[in-house]
């Protein structure tokens, strides 16, 4: 799963990605940038 890294200003493949559920019940993926280590977050579609 890839997500946009704000520090690197480009899309990166998530490292240590895990599926989580947000407070409103929607699914999301949470991981780290492989280059700088910044936290990455990607909201997934419900259906």
C-alpha positions as CSV (number, residue, x, y, z in Angstrom):
1,X,0.0,0.0,0.0
2,X,1.4,3.4,-0.9
3,X,0.7,6.8,0.6
4,X,1.9,10.4,0.3
5,X,4.8,11.4,2.5
6,X,4.7,15.1,3.5
7,X,8.4,15.3,4.3
8,X,9.6,13.6,1.1
9,X,6.8,15.2,-1.0
10,X,6.2,12.0,-3.0
11,X,4.2,8.7,-2.8
12,X,6.0,5.9,-1.0
13,X,5.4,2.3,-0.2
14,X,4.4,2.0,3.5
15,X,6.7,0.1,5.8
16,X,5.2,-1.9,8.7
17,X,1.6,-1.2,7.4
18,X,-1.3,-2.3,9.5
19,X,-5.0,-2.0,9.0
20,X,-6.8,0.2,11.7
21,X,-10.3,1.5,12.3
22,X,-10.8,5.2,12.8
23,X,-13.1,6.7,15.5
24,X,-15.9,7.1,13.0
25,X,-15.7,3.4,12.0
26,X,-14.0,3.8,8.6
27,X,-11.0,1.6,7.7
28,X,-7.5,3.0,7.2
29,X,-3.9,1.9,6.7
30,X,-1.2,3.2,9.1
31,X,2.5,2.8,8.5
32,X,5.9,4.5,8.2
33,X,7.9,6.1,5.3
34,X,10.8,3.8,4.4
35,X,13.2,6.7,3.7
36,X,12.5,9.3,6.5
37,X,10.4,7.3,9.1
38,X,7.5,9.8,9.1
39,X,4.1,8.3,10.0
40,X,1.9,7.6,6.9
41,X,-1.9,7.3,7.0
42,X,-4.2,6.3,4.1
43,X,-8.0,6.3,4.5
44,X,-9.6,3.3,2.7
45,X,-13.0,3.0,0.9
46,X,-15.8,1.6,2.9
47,X,-17.3,-0.7,0.2
